């Protein structure tokens, strides 16, 4: 930290985010309020002098007409995170980086890369990395009546229950780094307000032109899939492993591919044993007899129309 500490730090603040103390400091106090916009939802101010993680912002030119232009520099601990002339990009970089960093250090929560919705008091996490189609699938489910929990992370407590992570959906166009925020209310949906048991975990990456089709996974395969998508899989193995093991033993576990998000919605609702009337009216072919499978200690629907590969 010696090289970074040579800068003159004018101001800063600290927050407690899910048990992790994160500090942000800057060489110019005028930008502090703008940097606070990157703070994760639910974080509280902290007076601790010892940080678990520290961000440092070297402020460049704040006047666009100033010559010569000086770049803003953002450091995540000792690593240079960004070099830019746009202060808004600094805020975006901090916002994008803070959640995974707190997830990698938290001892009270396990963060899994997943979109999460809920129906009738049970949660449906859909793990996947960036560009796996999590947001488009969550958006389609919320439009159809599911309760929104998060489109980026499943936040699990030590009992394996999912908690809401209130943040707007991030709708990204192809090739974009930052998505456009979309409030769940704009989709006609509502926010989750408490912890829920998990009914099923579905690993379902998007594949152009494919019909939704899934196969059952064993608890061991589920543990591996959840661990692969856990933010703290390497840094907090002793916390992550018991939680994903408990989750895999108590939930239905499915894996497969899908094409358009809208085609997968009715089948995902059936995993939660909930059939929205607008999706499955009386007399619909979707009400034909389904195949059932004992999976993870729970009887769940498998798609009666598409056989697993």
ABEGO torsion letter per residue (X at the ends): XAAAAABBBABBBBBBBGGBBBBBBBABAAAAAAAAAABBBGBBBBABABBABBBBBBBBBABAABOBBBBBBBBBEABBABBBABAAAAAAAAAAAAAAAAAAABAABBBBBBBBBBBGGBBBBBBEBBGAGAAAAAAAAAAAGBBBABAABBBBBAAGBBBBBBBBBBBBBBGBABBBBBBAAAAGBBBBABBBBBABBBBBBBBBGBBBBBBBBBAAAAAAAAAAABAAAAABAAAAAAAAAAAAAABBBBBEBBBBAAAAAAAAAAAAGBBBAAABBBGBAAABBBBBBBBGGBBBBBBAABBBX
